[in-house]
């Protein structure tokens, strides 16, 4: 839980950028951060948002590692080239975005990488914000390598037919029957992508299929309310949601 460590603990984190075999065996970059001293630990795949493989996601991953998780955050835009996060994200958008199949393959491979570590306890979760939340849910629905999934305001889970594309041919909600991992959803009631009504539709579909899930919604919070470097930041809602995340992963990955 948040702020629950003992002040005489000697725990820290060790972080580095690696390459690993992603989808199709392609070598892609990933940020890996893990608790020290090393021991048996669950893993988490952190799925970056549309702005890219950026500094926020390194800090986001570090926070999870400080709570006892080995975290891998793949650069899902790696195949577009290298430069500043903003420049590469712009290249990805100009190309129509990263394809769902590519993301699923890279994240599933990342889960396999985590579970092969000698320090793994055999369990892995996946979490993402914004498009990363959508991708986290999509990956957990299409692969069997995850024990828990957290979707933080993932837009595009519920999609109209006209919103489908070559890169995003199937709405994640259409894979609900295939989801086997418990799901945590975090949403702002002022968000427009997804709207509260779309969250209602998703919730109803999860209930229809008898899935294990918990959704939490925050009044006065819109899209991206975790982003402390932007005006939409809502600190109280953010810290309450982090407590929900730690409790959820603690219950399902320990």
Secondary structure, DSSP 8 states (H G I E B T S, - for coil): -TT---TT---EEEEEEEEEE-GGG-EEEEEEEEEES--SEEEEEEE--TT-S-HHHHHHHHHHHHTT-EEEEE-TTGGG--S-HHHHHHHHHHTT---HHHHHHHHHHHHHHHHTSTTEEEEEEEEEETHHHHHHHHHHHH-S--SEEEEES-TTSS--GGG--SSS-S-GGGGGGG--SEEEEEEETT-STT-HHHHHHHHHHHHHTT--EEEEEETT--TTTT-TTSTT--HHHHHHHHHHHHHHHHHHH-
